Amino acid sequence: MKILIIEDEEGLRESIEEYFTEAGNICETAASYTAALSKVELYRYDCILLDITLPGGNGIDVLKTLKANNYTDGVLIISAKNSLDDRLEGLDLGADDYLVKPFHLSELKARVSAIIRRKMFNGSNVLNFNELSIDLLAKTVAVNGIPVKFTRKEFALLIYFISNKGKVISKNAIAEHLWGDGIDLANNFDFIYSHIKNIRKKIMEAGGKDYIYAAYGMGYKFADQ
């Protein structure tokens, strides 16, 4: 998962970031309204953890920006405010869930995972595509019932492809999704080709088809054709 943590409380922000990063997710952070707005206008996320009270502005306005642009990022509001009005306003504007501070990180993770399953995989923990079967919680892949080992990045890229099947995805979008802000330091995208080559090889060696097609000059497409 690629997650944006919008939270001005440093200790909580760092705890959430560490918790999700250790679980293999890509995390970016914003500690103010201005930084948050800049992030959501430039990048897309699987889920945004959104604090309402921020230095320089209101988290609700960040949510309004997302919806005004028809962005489909999942949004989980995290706030110390427990009033019904705040909760209803956020949900009415399109937030997917609302969690009141303080909370356990394990509950936060469960809520985030549920949002992503609902938005991307119809609420299921298992993603099936023809002969491919992917357990999203166990992070395992089987081809024709045969377990196939993928690295963390290969697994994330396979999920990204399947969740966007039929669409041409640019190399920039793939790199930014898998590496976040750190991709700005890369000199080229050769590593993307290496990951794609490995995914193709592993699936085909297990008896599966090659579903990844190069769209020359544009990127790649995952499709059954």
Secondary structure by P-SEA (a helix, b strand, c coil): cbbbbbccaaaaaaaaaaaaaaabbbbbbbccaaaaaaaaacccccccccccccccccaaaaaaaaaaaccccbbbbbcccccaaaaaaaaaacccccccccccaaaaaaaaaaaaaaaccccccccccccbbbcccccccccccbbbbbcaaaaaaaaaaaaaccccccaaaaaaaaccccccccccaaaaaaaaaaaaaaaaaacccccccccccbbbbbccc
